[in-house]
Amino acid sequence: MRNIQHWRTALEQHWGITAQLSQLDGEYDLNFLAKADDGKGYILKVMRAGCQTWLVDMQVKAFEHITARQPQLPCPVVVRAVQGGPLISLKDETGAERLAWVLSQLPGQCYAHVAPKSDGLIHEVGQVLGGAALALADFQHDGLERDFKWDLMRAGWIKDQTGCIADPARRQIIEDIHRQFAVLKPALERLPRQAIHNDANDYNILIEGTLNAPRRVSGLIDLGDMCAAPRICDLAIAAAYIVLDHPSPEAALAALVAGYHHANPLTVEEVDMIWPLLRMRLAVSVVNSTLMAIENPDDPYVTISQAPAWRFLEECSLHGGLVSARLRAACGLPVVDGADRVAAWLEQERGNFSPLMGCDLSNAPLGSLSVEESTWPQNPFHLPLEEAARVGEEFEDQGRMWLGYYHEPRLIYAEPAFRKGPWKASDRRTVHLAVDVFAPAGTPMFAPLRGEVFIAEYRAGHLDYGGVIILRHETPAGDPFFTLYGHLDPEFLDRLKVGQMIEKGEEFCRLGDPSMNGGWAPHVHFQLALTTEGIEADWPGVGDPDEMYFWRAICPNPAAMLNLPDDKLCYFPTDKAGIRQGRDAHFGGNLSLTYDDPVMLVRGWRHHLFDEWGRPYLDAYNNVPHVGHAHPRIQAVAADQLKRINSNTRYLHPAQTAFADKILSKMPDHLQVCFFVNSGSEANELALRLARAHTGAKGMITPDHGYHGNTTGAVDISAYKFNKPNGVGQADWVELVEVADDYRGTFRRDDPDRAQKFADLVDPAIASLHQKGQGVAGFIAETFPSVGGQIIPPKGYLSAVYAKIRAAGGICIADEVQTGLGRLGEYYFGFEHQEVRPDIVVLGKPIGNGHPMGVLVTTKEIAESFDNGIEFFSTFGGSTLSCRIGREVLQIVDDEGLQENARLIGGQLMAGLRMLEAKHGCVGDVRGMGLFLGVELIRPDGAEATEICAYVKNRMRDHRILIGSEGPKDNILKIRPPLTIEAEDAEMIIAVLDQILDECA
């Protein structure tokens, strides 16, 4: 305390700043955060006793230089003392002389503590570093020529110190890195030298913005390690920290380098040095920390600090040449030396290449196998050989050749080998990097130009290339490039040898049939590549859609070699931004879109969805596809019925009674009459009419924040809608009662009588309706309130409510749209959990699995009260098509054991969510049943954390998991997937949610 008071007085006396001081971390020096009385913040830096003046003078002048050259950069500003100087020598409380100086405080927290570290944020870090290097390019100071171990130009010192690393494998890694550095060193020394930051680690970069506020770089601090070196050393040092423990280090590195290049353009030579210099910096770090550990054996931090670097050096299998190509592509530079010349030569020769298939392909039709335009394969996670052999059969025309697109996202690359992570919804490679020519098996092919056999082999794996040939070519200027021919008859193995020359126009291979070409319909996969470095062993024919900036550069469109225009063969998916623009222009503004970055979904299968690029998403939200998206049995039933007739209930058809029988087999015996309608909204609207017809009263009681549909009558009983700002307001015939929420409601879980107490809240509502002359027609509730927050009412609640309503002359309506048909696992309907017998049950969208339909089931007595001579008719509700689909959905639930699956996977999810509740303070409550689950997110004071919920929902979407949010304050995560969800999907939900909740800490 005495220490702080001493420097507080010094700050006021010499800088005129009256402030409260708090001490910050510092290895050797004293650092204080000073909060001035006027609200401004400062950093008071008091250097260690004996600190050399030149070191501080260099930092002060460098910061002032940056401010003068690039004032927009987020670097601290030097605050001069009252006497005008930036640096003062002051006595500390012991009388020792200390150098002191003051900087403006910058907002934000250290990059090390920020999550997520997105590519966009890393790109901005690169821009700031590039701007700082640009500002320092002409900065001069004698101190820059210092001799110290962190200067990468002098990193060779580790050569004589590698013996400190006891592990032979680790020592070999460091020695290999040093050897590569030694080869690089002469070229590095030829580069211009300038002042560089030299230590842009993750504690010297500040980031501001939390949760839903955009993250941005708010500070580049600490010039204490400045020196003179080529600017690429500065970037490589920052890169060494950026990649550590990053889940996609190559993507992070590309984002950083692209950002730097944007602000301060790099040369090809510099870009190629980044990877070896990055590794050398890490080598220096681990050697230095190992030596420190020997000197300080009792300090565990020294060893702990090595761990991320060793993880990267030991586990990262990135190919250096391929990394350099990626970084070049990210900067818009030629992906390999000569790439621009090869492209120019191919363009020049377009039209002069020998026809690959022996004929002109100008009039060959194109067939799309894209995610949007094709339904191959039926199951995007498995393509059986019998289906692969038929791919594209719709384009078959008596053996006529047809072409498949380059740059086309496809789902036929379905097997786990195409995934880039452990889950089905992990990133996957979908974008075709070649042109296909489909033709009968045995069709001969001819070399487009002279080439040398580089690879000629047979790849026998499931859906691999089969027979494959790679030819190496050279332009007249000597620039190499390569062509690949896949799915061939392996007969060439007896004729072709590596190194053999194939002349232009020479027949050299034939198309294979499915028994020899990897299993595919006969075609050639014709691909161009500008390098094989790093891909020799596994030449990828398909790329990740988020890496196409790279793969388009490595494997450009081969159309020129087919003597065709690029545009003819290049596929581009529908532009999402254009669709969004059209939607905004032609639809009402209150038609909402989920997520800050909406998804455009064009395919579905079971509980996964796919966007226009084939990116997979785990659907943990949509309850409408009850038995899964694109169920084959639903497809078959719909197609079959549409071939026959699609009529309505004015005509007899066995599908109507078959559907009714199936529904009633799941209902209590007293419910015997079905009304088929086209939505849950229409069903609830009809329920109101039946209630009024049967009771002669109009008044309805319903829980607050409920939702029953979007028709006029349904909105009137949906507080979720009518109580919104600008809503229609509460009708005088509607009374609201508190939701039976025993987590946040008036009566909590520690009250054993809470069910009865919540039910007693109905009494004043009944009295109010009688007082207003409305009478009590009935009570309607989502059995388990969904939009109210995935609420499970305490047992006994509905039985007590129903008794009161019936005593008042009303009927009881169970809205089971959200909870019915086996979703709850233990129960087929929610009212079974509450042990009640509703007078009316309403079923909605899940019963049609996406086909628009709804069902109302009631007693004969109520149906007879409604039968007043006025016809009831719903055009589409009882159509033959709807009845067959609805019955099939119920049958699938039974046949595939989906209610039991809901119980098992729901239990797995609930166990995982409770684990997260115990771990994360922002999880206030976990509740639900089966696959009807809610996670209530809270602030430290227990209040509803709307902002955290929005953040988590959007971040889950970033990780390819779709969930929703509900509750009066929209702070409850809603997990409500199709009933087909599997154990590995539940694992993914828990693992990803855990990671994202960590980000909220």
N, C-alpha and C positions, 0 to 999 in steps of 0.2 A: 504493500500500500504506500509505503514511504517512497519507493521507487517511482510509482505512478505519479504521486503528488509532485515529486521533484521535476519530472519531465512535463507535467501539466503547467507548472509555473514557467518553465523554460519556453514552452510553446507560446504562452500568453505574452511573455516578456520580449521574445525575439521575433515572433511572427504576428503578434497582435491577435492571436486566435484564442478565444476563451472556449474551452471544450472539456467534455468528460472523456477520459482515456480508459481504454481497455487493452490489455496486452494480447498480441497475436503471436503465433508460432514463429520461431526463427532459429536456424541452426547455430549461427554464431552471433548474430546481431539482435538488438532489441527493435521490435516493431510494435507500434501502438496505433490502434484505431482511435481517431479523435472525432467525436461528435460535437460540433460547435453549437453554440446557443442559437445560431440562426438556422440550424437544421442541416448545414453543409457537413460533408464528411471529408476527413483528411487522413493520410497515413504519415505518421512521424517515424522516421527511420534513424535509429541511433546505432552507429557502427561500433563494432568491437574495438576495445582499446588496442592501439597499435595498427589499426587499419590504415593502409597506405592511401594518401590523398588522391593519387592519380586514379585509383580504382573507382572512387566515388565521383570524382570529377568527370571521368569518362561516361558514367551512367547519366549524370545530370545533363551533360552536354548532348548526349545521344537522345534523351527524351525531348529536350528542347529542339533538337534538330528535326526529329520526327514531327513535332507539333508544327514547326515552321513549314516543312515540306508537304506533309499529308495531315492537315488538321482534322480531317474526317475520321482518321483511324482511332479506334478506342484504346488509346494509350494514356496513361496518367500524365497530368500536367505538373511541372515543377512549380512549387509555390515559393516565391522568393521572400526572404526575411524582410523585416521592416527597414533595415539598412540597405536593402537592394541585392544582397548576395544570395545565391542559391544554397550555399553550404557554409555551416558555422562550426567552429570547434568550441565545444562546451565541456565543462567539468561535470562528471556524474556525481552521485551522492558520496562516493568515496574519494573524490578529488582527482580521479583519472580523466585525462583529456579524451573526449569522444567526438567524432564527426557526426553532425546531425543535419538532416534535410527533410523537407516535407513535400509530399505529393498529394494531388487530389485523389479522393477515394472514388473508385469505379464500382458500379453496381454489379450484382451477380455472385455466383459461387464458382468454385474451381471446376474446370471441365471434368476432373477425376470423379466428382460427386454427382455429375449430371447423367440422367437417363431419361429417354433413350438418346444414344449418340447416333442420330440419323445421318444419312448421306448428305442431306441438305445442310445440316449444321456443320458437318465436317468440311463440306465445300466452302462454307463461309469462313471457317478457320483458315483454310488454305488461302482464301482471298486476303484475309487480314495479314497473314504471314507474308504473302507476296507483296502487299502494299507496304509493309514495314521494311522489307528488303529493298524495295524501290526507293523508299525515303532515305535509307541508310547508305545507298549506293555511293554517295559522294561525301559521306561523313569521314573525317580524319581525326585520329587521336594517337598519340605515341603509345598509349596503353594497349592498343589493338594487337600489337606484335608480341604479346605476352607468350610465355612458354609454359603451358600447363596441360594436364593430362586429358582434358575434355575437348581439346582442339582436335577435330577429326583428321586434320592434315598431319597430326603428330601421333596418330593412333597406333602406329607401328610399335610403340613401346610394349604392347601386350605380347609380342612375339617371344620375348625372353621371360615372360611371366606365366605362360600357360601351364607350367609345371605345378602351379598352385591348385589346379583343378584335378582332384584325385580320380574322378570317374573317367576311365579311358574313352568311353563313347562321347562324353561331353567335351573332353579335351580335344578329341578329333574334330568335333564340330567347330570349335574355336580356331583350330589350326587351319581348317579348310577355309573358313571365312577370311582369315588373315592372308592366306595365299591368294585368294581372289582379290583382296584389297591391294596386295602388292602388285598384281598385274595391272590394276586400275590406276595406281598411284601416279605414274608418269602423265597420263592424260588429265588426271585431276589437277596436277601441278601446272598444267598449261592453261587452265581456266583463269579468268580474271578474279582477283581477290577483292573483297570489300568488307566493310563492317557487317557482322551478322549477329543476331540475337544469341544463337548457339545453345539455347536451352529452353525451347518452346515446349516444355513438357506439360502434362495434364494438370499441373498445379500452377502454372504460369499463364494459363488461358482462362479467362472468366466468361461465364455464360449467364445471361439473365432470361427470365421467362420460366414459369412453372405451370404444370397441368395444361390447361387449354390455351394459355398464352404462348405465342410463338417463341421458340428458343432463338436467341441470337448472341453473337459474340459481343461481349460488353467490355472486354479488357485483354490486353497483352501486356504483361508486367514482368519485372525482374530482369534487368540487363546485366546482372552481376557476372555472367559467364561470357560476355561479349568478347569477340576476337575478330581477326581478319582471316577470311577464308573464302573459297568460292561459295556463292549463294546456295548452290545445290546441297552443300553440307547442312545448311540451316534447315532446308526442307526435309532432308533425310533424317535429321535428328527429330524433328517434329513427327515425322511419319513413324519412327520407331516407337513412339508412345501411343500414337493413334491406333496402331494395329493390335496392341497387346490386349488379349482377352476379348477382342471384338469377334462376334460370331461370323462375320464375313470380312476378314481382313483385306482381301483383295479389292472388294467393293469400297471399303473405307479408304484404302490407299488411293484408289482411282479418284474418289471424290476430293480428297485432300489435294492431290496433284493437279486435278482439273481446276480447282479453285485458285490455287497459286498461279497456274498458267494464265488464268483469266485476268489476273491483276498484274502479272509480271511474266510475260511470255518466255518460255523455256526453249532451249534448243534440243534437238534429238539426242545429241551427245550427252547433255545434262540429264535428260529423262532416263537414258539407259544406265546412268550411274546410281539412280535412287535406290534400287533394290540392294546392290552390294554395299552401299554406304549405310543403309538402314541396318543391315545385319551386322556391319562392323561396329556401329554405335552400340548395339545390344551386346556384342562381344566385349567391348570396352567396359560396359556397365557390369557384366557378370564377373569379369576378371577383377575389376576394381573392388567390387563388393566381396569377392572371395578373399582378396588380400586383407580387406578390412575385418572380415570375420576371423582371420588368423590372428590379427592384432587385437581383436576384441571378442574373444571366444564366448563371453558371457552376454553378449548382446544378440538376442534372437531376431531382432528386427532386420539385421543385416542379411541373414539367410532368407527371411520371409520376403524381403524386397526383391530378391532374385527370381522368385517363383514365376511371375508372369513372363519374364524374358526367357527363362528356360522352357516354359510351356510352348512359347512361340517357336523358339529355335529347334526344339525337339519334335514338335508335333506338326508344324506347318510344312506341308509337302508341295507348296507352290513351286512351279518351275520358273527359274529366273528369267529365261528368255520369253516365256509366255506372259510373265508379269510386266516386263518392259513393253511388250506388244500391247498389252491392255492399257498401260499408262500412256503410250503414244496415242492410242485410239481415243482415250479420254480427253486428250489435249487437241484432238483433230490433226495430229501429225501422221505422216506415212507410217503404217503399222509395222512395216519392216523396211529396211533400206531397199529402195527401188520400187516400192509398191505403187507410187504415183506413175513411174515410167511403165510398169507392167499394164496398169489401167489404161494409159494413153495408147500403148501398142495394141491392146485388145480392141479398143475402140476403133483404131485405125484399120485393123484387119477384119472387123465385122463384115460379114458377107463373103469373106475369102476362105473361111475354114471349110475343111472337108465335111460333108454331112455325116454326123455321128451315126444316124440310123440308115444311111445310104440313100436318103431321100430328103427333099425339101419339106421342112416342118412348118412353113409359113401358114398353111391352112389347117394345121392340126388343131382340133378343138381343145379347150382347157376344161378340166374338171376340178372342182374345189372339194378338198377334203378338210376344209377349215372347221373350226369350232362352231362358227355361226351357220354355215351352209351345209354341213354334213352331220349325219347321225352315227358315223363310224367312230369308235366302236359303241356297241350298246352299253357296255360297262367300261367307263374310262379308266378303270384301275386294273383291267385284265383283258387282254386280247387273245383269245384262243386261236390256235393255228387254223382251225376250220373257218373262223371269221376273217383272219388276216388274208387267207387265200382268196377271199371274195371282195376285199376292199376295192371300192371304185367300180363295182360291177354295173352300177347304174349308168356309167358312161361307156360301157362296152357297146361297140357297133360293128359286129361281124369282123373283129380283128383289126379294125382301123386304129391307128396310133392316136393316142391322146396324151396331153401334157398335164402334169401336176405342178403347182406354183412353187416358186422360190419365196421365202419369207412368209410362209403361211403357217399360222398356229394351228396345230392339229392335236386331237386327243388320242390318236392311234398309238402314240408312244406312251403306252399305258403301264408298262411294267415297272417294278420298284427301281430298276437300274436308272431310270430317267428322273427319279426323285433326287433332290439335293438336301434332304433332311429326313428325320425318322418317321414323319407322319404322312398320311395320305394328303393332307392339306399343306404339306411343305412345298416350297418352291420346286418347280419341276421344269425340265426342258421340253418345250412344245413347238418351237418355231423351226420350220424346215429350212435347212441351209443349202439346199440343192434344188435342181429341177428334175422332175420325174418324167420319163417317157414310158408309157404303158403300151405294150405290144405283146403279141403271142410269144410264148416260150420258144427259144431257138432262133429268134430274130437276130441276125448278125449285126455287129457294130464295127465302126471304122474310126480310126484315130483322126480327130479333128486337125491335128498337126503333129509334127515329128516329136517323139518323146522317148525317154528312157524309163524302163521298168524300174520303179522304185520299190514297190511292194506287189507281190502276186501271191495270194494266200486264200485259204478257205476258213471262214469264221462260222462255226457250226452252232453257235448259241441260239437260243430261242429268239426269233425275230431279229437276228443279227444280219450282217450283210451277205451271208453265204459266200459265194465266190466274189472276191474283191480285188481290183487292180488299182494301183496308184501310179501314175506316170509323172515324171519330172520333165519340165520343159524349160527352155530358155528363149528370151527375146533376142533379136539380133544384137542388142547391146549387152547381152550376157546376164540379164536379170532373171533369176529362176522363179518358177511358179509350178503348181501341181494340179492335176485333175484326178478325181476319184470316180470309179465306176463300180457300183455295188449291186448285189442281187443277181450275180452272174452264174452261168453254168460253169462249174469248176473244171471243165475239160481243158481249160487253158493251162492248168498246172503242169501238164506234160509238155507244153510247148514254150512257155515263157519263163525266163530266168531273170533275176534281179541284175540290172546293168544292160540288159538286151535293149536294142534300139527298135522302136516301132516307127515306121515311116508314115507320113501324112497320107491318109486315105487307105491305109492297110487294114484289112479285117483282122481283129485281134481277140475278139471274144463274142459270146452269144448270151442272150437272156436265159436265165435259169427258170425252171418251174418251181412251184412251192416246195417240192421235196428236196431242193438243193440250194435255194436262194434265200434261206432264212425263214421260209414259210409264207412269203408274201405273194399276192397276185403278181404275175410276171411284169416286171418293169426294171428300168435302170435308174439308179440314184446317181445323178451326174452332178458332181460338186467341184468347185474351183477353190483353191486355197493358195494364199501367197506365202505361206510358210508351213512347215510341218514341225517346227521346233516346239517340243512340249506336248505334241498330240500324236506323235508317231505310233505309239502303242494303242491308242484308242481315239482314232480320228472321229470327232463328234459330227454326226449328221444333223443334229438338232440342237438348238440353243435356248437358253433361258430368255424369256421375253424381256426381262429387266436388264439383260446384258447384250442386247442387240447392237448397241453402239460399238461393241467389241467384235462380235461375231460377224456382223456385216463387213467390218474392215478386214478381218482375217479371211473370210469366205464370201467374197462379193458375188453378186448375181452373175451366173455363167451364161447369160443369154447371148452375149456377143459370140461365144464359141459355138452356139447353135445357129448363128447368123440371123438372130431374131432381136427385136428391140427389147430393151430392159423392161419397159412398161407393160409389155404383153405378158411377161412371165412373173412379175413381182406383185405379190398380194399385200394389201393393206386392210386390216380389219376396219369395221365401222368406227368412225371417230367419236369417242365418248363425248368430247366437248361439243361436237355438232349436235348430237342427240340431246344433250342437256339444253342447248340453245333452242332447239325445236320444241322441246317440252315446255320451256319457259314461255315460248311464244304462243303455244296452242293449248295449254292447260291452265286451270285455275291456280292461283298462287297459294291456295291452302291445300294443294295436293303435295304432301310432304315427301321428302327424301331422307332416308336414314344415312347417317355418318357425314362427317365434314367433307370427306372425299367419297361421294357415292360410288357404288359399284354398278357396273352394267353386266348383268348376268344373262347368258345366252344358252346354257345347257345345265342340266341337273341330273344327278344319279343318286338315288337313295338319300343320304343325308349330306351330300356334297353338291356344290354349285361351281360353275366355271364361267369366268368372264370372257371377253372377246379375244383375249390373248391365251386362253387356256389355263390361266392361273386358277388353282383350286381353292375353294373356301369350304370350311366345315360349317354346315348350317346347324347351329345350336339354337335357333330362334323360331323358325317358321313351323307352326303347328298345322298349317293347312295341308301340306303333303304328309298326311298322317302315317301312311305306310311307305313313305319315301318318294322322292322325285322320280318321274319317268318310270313308274313300275311297269314291267312288261305285261303283267296281267291286266292292268288298267288300260294300257295301250291296246291290247288285243280285244278286250271287251268293247271299247269305244269304236275301234275300227270295224269290228264285226257288226255292231248294231247300226252303225251309219251306212253300212252296205244294205241294210234291210229296211228299216223304217225308224223315224223318230217322231212319234206322235205324242198325244197328251191324254189326260185322264177322262176325256169325253168318250174314249173308246176303250174297250176291254183289251187287256194284254196280260199275259201271265207274269211278266217282269214286275208289274205293280204289286201284286199280292205276294210274290216271292220276296220282294224287298221288305214289305210290311211284316211278313212272317219272320224274317231274319231279325229285324229291329225288335219286334215284340218278344222274341225269344230271349232277349237280354234285359227286358223290363220286368218290373213287378207285375203280378197277375192282374191287378186292378186297372192297369193302363192297357187299353185294348183298341184304341182308335188312332190312326195315323193321318196326318195332313202333310202332304209333300209340297214344299215351296222352293224358291230359288236362292234363299240366303237365310242366315241367322237373323238378320234384321227383319225380314218378312215374317219369319216364324215368331219373333217376339211381338211384332205388331199384331199378328193373328192371336197370340196369347192374350193380349189386352182385350181384343174383341170377345174372345171366348169367356174371359173372366167377367166382363160386363154383362154379356148375354146371360150367363148362368146366375149371377148374383143380383142383377138389376142395379148395382152400385157402380160408381166411377172411380173412386179414390184408390190410389196405389201407394204402397209403402215399399221402399227399396233402400239398401245401404248406400251411404255417401260414396262418391267417386266410382260408382259402377258404370259399366258400359254394356248396352244391349243392342246397339245398331245405329244406322244413320238415316232411317226413315223418320218422319215427323213424330209419330207416336213413340218410337224407340228412343229418340233423342230426349223426349220429354221425361223419360224415366232413367236417363243416363246423366247423372250429375257430372261425370267426367267431361261431358260435352256442354250441358246447359249452364254449368257454373263457370265456364271459362270466360275470360275477358271477352266482351262482345257476344257472349252466348245469349240464348233466348231467356234465360232465367228460369226459376222454378215455377212450374204451373201450380195453381191453387188446389189441384186434385192429387198432387204428389207430396208425400211426406218422406223426409230422409231420416235414416237412423245411422248412428255411428257404426263404421265397419268393425267387426269383431276381431280387431287386431290386438292380440295380447302381448305384442312386443312394445308397441308405441301407443296403444289406446288407453282409455281411461282405466281399464282393469287389466292387470298384468299377470304373468304366468305364475307369480307367487301367490295368487289369489285362487283358492280351490273352487270358489263360487263364481268365477268370472264368466262362464258360459251363461248362467242364469242372469247375471247382472247385465250382460250385453243384451240378452233377450228381453229383459224388462224395459229396455229403452224403446221397445215397440209400443208399450202401453200409452205414453203421451201422444204418439203418432196416430194411434187408433182414435184416441179421444179428439184430437184436432180435426181429423177427417169427418167424424160425426158432427162436431161442432159447426163445421163449414157446410154441412148438408151433403157431403160427397159420398158418405158411406164408405165401406171397405170392400172393394172388388177383389183385392188380393195383395199378396206379397211376392215380389220377384227379386231374385238375387243370383249372381254368379255363385254357384255353390261354393267354390273357392275363389274369392275375388282376385282377378288377375290384374287389371289396370290399377286396382287399388293397392297392389304391391305383392302379388303372389301370396296371399293370406290363406292360412289354414285355420279356420275358426275352431275354437275349442270344442271338443266333443260335447254334445248335448245342447249346443246353441240352437241349431235349426229345429230340433224337436220341440224345444220350448217356444220358439217363435211361431212354428206352424200351429201349435196348440192355441196360442193367443189369436192368431189370424182366423182360424176356423171358428173359434168361439165368437169372433166379431162378425161372422158371416162371410168371410172372404175365402179365396182359394189360394193355394201355394204353388208357385211356379219356380222350377229349377232350371236355370240357364246353364246347360252343360256344354256349351260350345267349346270352352277352353279345357274342360276337365274330363269329358266323357270318352268312351270308346277305348278304355284300357290304358290311357295315358298315366293314370295314377299307380299302376302296377298292382298294388294290393286290391284295388277296387276298379270295377269297370266304369262306374259312375261315382262322382263325388258325393251324391246324396246317400250312397251306401255307407260311406264313412260316418255320416251324420245320423245314420239309422232312422231315416225318415222315408215317407211314401208321398212324393209330390203328387199334386193333382194334374200338373202339366209338366212335361219335360221338353226342353227346346234343344235341338241339335243343329249345328251349323257347318261351316266350311270344311272341317276335317272329314266329315262323312263322305264328301265327294272327292277328297284328295286333290283339290284344285279345280274340280268341276263345280260350277256354281249351283249349290243346292242346300236346302235346309229341311229339317223335319220337326214337326210338333207331334207329340204323343200325349194322349189324354184319356180320360175315362169315358165310358159310353154316356153317362149322365150329362157330363159337360158338353160332349159333342151333340147330344140331342137338344140341349138348350140353345145351341148355336144354329141348329137346323130349323130356321124360321121361314123356310120357303124361298129365301133369297140365295141364289146359287153362289157357292164359293168355287173359284177357279184360279189356278196359278199355271200359266201357260207352260212354263219350263220345269216347274217343281216336280211334277209327276210324269215327266216325259219318259218314254221307254228307255232312252239313253241314260237319263239320270238314275232311273231305278236300277238299271243293270250295273252302272258304275258304283252306286251306293251299296248295293248288295255285295259286290266284289270286294269293296274296301273292308266291309265287316268280315267277310270270309277270309281275307288275307290276314287280318289281325289274328284270327283263330289259327289258320293253317301255319303261319310262320311264327307263332308263339310270341307275338309282339307285346302282349300285355305282360308276359313274364320277362321279356327283355327290358321293358320299362322298369319293372321292379328291380332287376339285377343291376342294370347300368345306372338307374336312378340311385340305388343304394351306394354304388361305387362313387358316383358324383357327390352324393351327400357326405360321405365319409371324407372325401378330399376337400370339400368346401368347409367342413368343420375343422379340418386341420388348418386351413387358411384363416379361419376365424380366430383360432388360438394364436396364430402367428402374427397377424396383421391388425394393428389397432384400429384401422379404418373400417374393418368389417364388424358391424354391430350385431348382425343376426343372419343366420342361415336357416332357411325354412323351405318346406315343400314336401312333395310326395311323388315317387316315381320320377317321371320326366316333366314335372311341373315344379320348378325350383326358383327360389328368389334369394338374392344376396343383398342385404341392406347395408349401404355404405354410409358411414357417419364421420363427422368432424371430431376433433378431440373432446369437445364439450358434449358430444352425443347428438348434436343437431344433424339434420339430413344433409349429406354431402353431395349435393346436386352436381357440383363441378367435378368431383372425383369420379362420379358415376359416368358423366359425359366423357371424361378422359379415358376411363377404362374401356368403355364401349368402343371408342374410336381406335384405341390401341389394340384391342382384340381384333378389330377389323384389319389393322395393319399386319397382324400376325395370321390373317386368313381365317379368323373365327368370327362368325356372325352371331351376336347376341343382341338382346334388346334392353330397354330400361322402362320402368313403370313407377307407379306411386304418385301420390299428390305432389311431392316435391321432386319427382323423377330421379330418385336416388337409389332405386332398387334394380339390380341387374336381373334380367329375366332370362332364364335358360329353359328352353321349351322346344327341343329338337324333334324331328321326325322320329318315330318309334324304332327305326332301324339302326339307330346309333350304336356303336360298338365300344368295346372296352378300351381299345387304343385311342379312340376319339375322346373318351372321358379323360384318359391320361393326358392327352394334349390340352384339353380345356383347363385342367388343374395346373399343369406345368406352366402354361402360358399366363394364366391368371395370376399365379404366384409371382412370376417375373414382373408383371405389370403393376401389381400391388406394391412390389418393392420400389418401383419408380415413384410411387405416390408418397413414400415415406418422407 
